[in-house]
Amino acid sequence: MPIIINLDVMMARRKMSLNELSDKVGITISNLSILKTGKAKAIRIETLEAICTALDCQPGDILEYKP
């Protein structure tokens, strides 16, 4: 998949656990885990916005394109 999800990198930089991010974003730990491992087929803009707000980052910090 050419889209790489760097959610774990941003979580580590912010010293935030999956449980804490789940609480702040309002989605389940299992859905965050699917996203974090790159197994997600899609992400809602609302969810991406909530993750960026919780991690104080830009979408480009989380999503990366590698052909």
N, C-alpha and C positions, 0 to 999 in steps of 0.2 A: 504494500500500500504506500503510495507516494506521500501521503499526509502523515506526519509524525506528531504524536501528542506528547508534549513535554510537561505534563501535569505533575509528575513525580519530581521533576527538577525544580519547578516553582514551589511546590510544597516543601521541599527540603530547604530551599533558600529562605522561605518564610517560617521555617520550623513549625509547620502545621501538620497535624495528623489527619488521616482520612476521616476519622470520627468528627474532628473539629470542623473540617471543611464541609462535611455532610450537614452538620448542624447549621452552619452559616449560609450554605447555598440552598438548603431545603430539598435535597434529593437523597435517595437512599445510598448507603455505603456500597451496596452491590452495583448500582448504576454508576457511581463514581469509579469503582474498581474496573468496570468494563471500559469506561472511558480512559482511565489511566493506563490500562494494558494495551490500548489501541484496538480493541475488539469492537468498538462502537461503529456502527454504520453511518450515524448522523449525530449531530448535536444541535439543539435549538439555540437560536441567538439569545433567547432569554437566559438559558442555562449558562452559556458562555459569558454573558454579561455578569451574571451572579458570581461565577467563579473568578472573573477578573476583579470584581469589586472586593470579594473576600480575600484574594491574594494580592491586591493592589498592584495589578500588572495590566499589560496590554494583550489583546488576543494573539498578536504575533509572538509573545513570550511563551505561549502555550502551544500554538499550532505552527508547524513547520512543513514546508513542501520540499521533498527530495525526489526528483524524477528517477 
